[in-house]
Amino acid sequence: MLLPTAHRVITMFFKIPNKKNPKSDPLRQSSSEARIRNPKWGLPSTTFKTKFSAILNRTKSGAGFTLLEIIVVFSVIAIVATVGVAAFVNYSKTQSLQTSYLDLKSTLATAKSYSLSQIKPAECATFTLIGYEVSLDIFDNKYSLVAKCQGFDKTLKTSSFPANVGFNSSLTTSEAFLFPVLSKTMTGGTITVQQGLRPVCPQDCKIITIDDLGGIR
């Protein structure tokens, strides 16, 4: 009675392999069994089976989103999309106004530069150069860079505003601004470019001021 008891105690503490059942010896296990049973190689087989069974049971039970959850998700998506589209449209309009304003201002600066340098177009070779003018077509929302020669005008460039941008006739003081060649002064004024048919200035308007000395700001 003492020997078997002692044998069981020693086996419990020191884990002596059972020679009668070689499969219980971890050293004699095959590599595939060791990978499954040894935690260093991954999850134990029992844990994997338990989790896999839980997934299968969830799938078979038909668990999913409720109608209320789907409605809430689609409502949030609709709100975000609406806000995003409105912001994009507003940004696009603002950029159109800014681009039109800068292009017109650049044309005025070109007219001033040509006038100071007294550049004469080939068509004005036999005529006296008076200056360069930026003429505005307020109703068609166009403007042109014109070389003014004595008895002859030469249009160098014509530009148009986008569909949502135009001149504000009540806040534009003149339809033509001439930068003369032989004079350091000119008749100044203001040009107002607006966005939309009913703008709220100043956020929907851009104002260009030309002083009597030809300064543009």
C-alpha positions in Angstrom: 0.0 0.0 0.0 2.8 2.4 0.7 4.7 1.9 -2.5 1.7 2.7 -4.8 0.9 5.8 -2.8 4.4 7.0 -2.9 4.5 6.4 -6.6 1.4 8.6 -7.1 2.8 11.4 -5.0 6.1 11.4 -6.9 4.2 11.3 -10.2 2.0 14.2 -9.1 4.9 16.6 -8.2 7.5 15.6 -10.7 5.2 14.7 -13.6 6.9 11.4 -14.4 5.7 10.3 -17.8 3.4 7.3 -17.8 5.2 4.5 -19.7 2.0 2.6 -20.1 0.5 5.4 -22.1 3.1 7.0 -24.3 0.6 9.5 -25.7 0.4 11.3 -22.3 4.1 12.1 -22.6 4.5 15.6 -24.1 8.0 14.7 -25.3 6.5 11.9 -27.5 3.7 14.0 -29.0 3.8 14.7 -32.6 4.6 18.2 -33.8 1.1 18.8 -35.0 -0.3 17.9 -31.6 2.3 20.1 -29.8 1.3 23.1 -31.9 -2.4 22.6 -30.9 -1.8 21.9 -27.2 1.2 24.1 -26.6 0.1 27.7 -25.9 3.4 29.0 -27.4 2.2 27.9 -30.8 -1.3 29.5 -30.6 -4.6 29.1 -28.8 -5.3 25.7 -27.2 -7.7 23.5 -29.1 -10.5 23.8 -26.5 -10.4 27.6 -26.5 -10.5 27.7 -30.3 -13.4 25.3 -30.5 -15.3 27.3 -27.9 -14.9 30.6 -29.7 -15.7 29.0 -33.1 -18.8 27.4 -31.7 -19.9 30.7 -30.3 -19.5 32.4 -33.7 -21.5 29.6 -35.4 -24.3 29.8 -32.8 -24.5 33.6 -33.3 -24.7 33.2 -37.1 -27.4 30.5 -36.8 -29.5 32.5 -34.4 -29.8 35.3 -37.0 -28.4 38.1 -34.7 -28.0 41.4 -36.6 -28.9 45.1 -36.5 -32.4 46.2 -35.5 -34.5 48.4 -37.7 -34.1 51.3 -35.2 -30.3 51.0 -35.4 -30.4 51.0 -39.2 -32.6 54.1 -39.3 -30.3 56.0 -36.9 -27.2 55.1 -39.0 -28.8 56.3 -42.2 -30.1 59.4 -40.6 -26.6 60.3 -39.4 -25.2 59.6 -42.9 -27.8 61.9 -44.5 -27.1 64.7 -42.1 -23.3 64.5 -42.6 -23.8 64.4 -46.4 -26.1 67.4 -46.4 -23.7 69.5 -44.4 -20.8 68.4 -46.5 -22.5 69.3 -49.8 -23.6 72.7 -48.5 -20.1 73.5 -47.3 -18.6 72.5 -50.6 -21.1 74.5 -52.7 -20.4 77.6 -50.5 -16.6 77.1 -50.8 -16.9 76.8 -54.6 -18.9 80.0 -54.9 -16.4 81.9 -52.7 -13.5 80.6 -54.8 -15.2 81.7 -58.0 -15.7 85.2 -56.6 -12.1 85.4 -55.4 -10.7 84.2 -58.7 -12.8 86.6 -60.8 -11.7 89.5 -58.5 -8.0 88.6 -58.8 -8.2 88.2 -62.6 -9.8 91.7 -63.1 -7.3 93.2 -60.7 -4.5 91.6 -62.7 -5.9 93.0 -66.0 -5.9 96.5 -64.4 -2.3 96.1 -63.3 -1.4 95.0 -66.9 -3.0 98.1 -68.4 -1.0 100.3 -65.9 2.2 98.4 -66.7 1.8 98.7 -70.5 1.0 102.4 -70.1 4.1 103.1 -68.1 6.3 101.2 -70.5 4.6 102.8 -73.5 4.3 99.5 -75.3 2.7 100.1 -78.7 0.8 97.3 -80.5 1.8 96.6 -84.1 -1.6 97.8 -85.2 -0.9 101.2 -83.7 2.5 101.6 -85.4 1.3 104.5 -87.5 -0.9 106.0 -84.7 -0.1 107.9 -81.5 -0.6 105.7 -78.4 -2.8 107.4 -75.9 -2.9 104.7 -73.2 -4.4 101.5 -72.1 -8.0 101.1 -71.0 -10.0 98.5 -69.1 -13.5 98.7 -70.4 -16.4 97.0 -68.5 -19.5 95.4 -70.0 -21.7 95.5 -66.8 -24.7 93.8 -68.3 -22.9 90.9 -70.0 -20.3 90.6 -67.1 -17.3 91.0 -69.4 -14.2 93.2 -69.4 -11.6 94.0 -72.0 -8.0 95.3 -72.2 -7.9 97.9 -75.0 -5.0 99.8 -76.5 -6.2 103.3 -77.1 -4.5 104.9 -80.1 -5.4 108.2 -81.8 -8.1 107.3 -84.2 -7.8 103.5 -83.6 -8.6 101.1 -80.7 -7.1 97.6 -80.4 -8.8 95.0 -78.1 -6.0 92.8 -76.7 -8.0 90.6 -74.4 -11.6 90.0 -73.3 -12.6 88.0 -70.3 -15.9 86.9 -68.8 -17.1 86.2 -65.3 -18.5 82.8 -64.3 -22.3 82.3 -64.2 -22.6 83.2 -60.5 -20.3 86.3 -60.6 -21.0 89.7 -62.0 -20.6 93.5 -61.7 -22.6 95.5 -59.1 -23.8 98.4 -61.3 -24.8 100.6 -58.4 -21.4 100.3 -56.7 -19.3 100.6 -59.8 -18.5 104.2 -60.6 -17.4 103.9 -64.3 -17.5 101.5 -67.2 -14.0 102.4 -68.4 -10.6 103.1 -66.7 -7.9 104.7 -68.9 -4.3 104.6 -67.9 -2.8 107.4 -70.1 0.8 107.3 -71.4 1.8 110.9 -71.1 0.1 111.7 -67.8 0.8 110.6 -64.3 -2.8 111.1 -63.2 -6.1 109.5 -64.3 -9.7 109.4 -63.4 -10.1 106.9 -60.6 -13.1 105.1 -59.2 -14.3 101.8 -57.8 -15.3 98.4 -59.3 -17.5 96.1 -57.3 -17.7 92.4 -58.2 -20.5 90.5 -56.6 -21.6 86.9 -56.1 -25.2 85.9 -56.9 -28.1 88.0 -57.9 -28.9 89.3 -54.4 -25.5 89.6 -52.7 -25.0 90.6 -49.1 -22.0 92.9 -49.0 -19.3 92.8 -47.9 -19.1 89.0 -47.6 -20.6 88.5 -51.1 -18.7 91.4 -52.7 -15.1 92.3 -53.7 -14.3 96.0 -54.3 -11.3 97.2 -56.4 -10.3 100.9 -55.9 -8.3 102.8 -58.5 -7.0 106.1 -57.2 -6.1 109.2 -59.3 -2.5 108.3 -59.4 -3.2 104.9 -60.9 -2.8 102.9 -57.7 -4.8 99.7 -57.6 -6.0 98.1 -54.3 
